[in-house]
Amino acid sequence: MSKEPSARLIEQRLRNRIYEILEILADCDAGVNLVGINGYFNLFDDFLHRPSVEPCMSVLSKDERAIVLELADLLEAACAAIPDFTKAEFIESGWPQQIAPQAREARTLFLRRGLFSEEFDESEPGQPIAVPAGR
């Protein structure tokens, strides 16, 4: 019987998924081609629910939180600027080229701390949370 993951572990996994999506966004046009237009926008939204990313998501640093929210605003602006666009129209618009530098900056920021474990709670990447004996 498997044990349910802790809230902390779920947050760690969410942060890691956000990092993976930053990789796609950082790849500019290739990222759009990899996941398609719906994936490009929806993958990020699937893991970035503003209330969960704002101060209560403890695995994101203040700077990580700020840059991810800025990137979300940029994606929203791109979506609003070109309603009902195709993948080709989106690439031609230049939006992926505008989004990619911000995504690369966010990716670099995430990598300064590293990625969290997918298996156990950590206070910081590579630093497991000590469980008191007897539990």
N, C-alpha and C positions, 0 to 999 in steps of 0.2 A: 504494500500500500504506500503510495507516494504522499509525501507531506506537501501541503499547499505552500507556495512561495510567500515569503513575508512581503509586506508593503514596500519595504526597502528594496528587496530584490526585484520586485516589479519595476520600481523607479529606475534601478540600475539598468535593467533590460531596456526600458523606454529610452534612456539616455543613449545607450548603445545603438538603438534603432535610429534615433535622430542623427547620430554620427553617420550611419550608413546612408541615410538620405542626403546628408551634406555631401557625401562622395558623389552621388548622382548629380546633384545640383552644381557641384564644382566642375563636372565634366562638360558643362556648356551644352552645345548642340548634341554631342554624343550621349549625354544623360537623357535628353528628351527622346532621342532615337531608341535608347535602351529600354525605357519604361513606357513610352508613349505619352501623349499629352495628358491623358487622365491620370496616369501614374505619377507624372511629374508634379502635378498639383496635389493630388489626393493622398499620395504616400506621406507627404509632409504633414498634411492636415490630420491624417489618421493618428499620428503620434504626437502632434502638437495641439493639445487642447489648451487654449490660453489659461483657463483657471488652474490647470494642473501644472503648467510651466511657470506660472507666476510664483511668488515667494514660497509656496508650500512644497514645491518639488525640490527636496533637499539635496538631490544628487547634482543639480546644476549649480555652478558657481554664479555669483552675481553677474559677472561678465559674460558667461555662457548664456545665461537667461536673457540678458539684454541683446546679444547679437542674434540669438534665435528669434526673438520677438521682432527685431528689425527685419530679419529675413522673411518672416511671415508677412509683415507689412508690404515688403517688396513684391512678394508673390501675389498678394491681394491686389496690389496696384497693377501688376502685369495682367491679371485676370480681368480686371475692370477696364483696362485700356483697350483690350481686344476681345470683346464678347463674341462667343460662338466661333472661335478660330480653329483652324486645323493645325496639325503638327507642323506642316510646312509653313503656314502663315505665321505661326508663333516663332519658329526659328528665323524666318525672314525679318520679323519685327525687331530683332536685336535684343529682345528681353533676356534670352538665356545668357548672352554676353554681359548683360548688366548684372544679372543675378550671380553668375559664377564667381566673380572676385569676392563678393560678400560670403558666399558659401565656402570658398577656400580659406578665408580669414577665420570663419567659424570653425572649420575643420582643424586648422592649426591650433586654435584656442583649446578645442576639446582634447587634442593630442598632447598638449602640454601636461595635462593631468593624467592622460591615458584613459583606457576604457575600463569599465568595471567588470567584475566577475559576473557570469551568467548563472553561476551555481550557488554562491554563498554571499551573505551580506558583507559589505566592506564600508569602512568609514571614508576611505579614499581609495582610488584604484591601487591594488596591490597591498592594501592594509585591511586584512580581515577584522571584523568586529569580534572582540573576545566575548565568549559566552561564559558567564559565571559557572563554576563547577556545581554540579547537582541539578542542573536543568536538563 
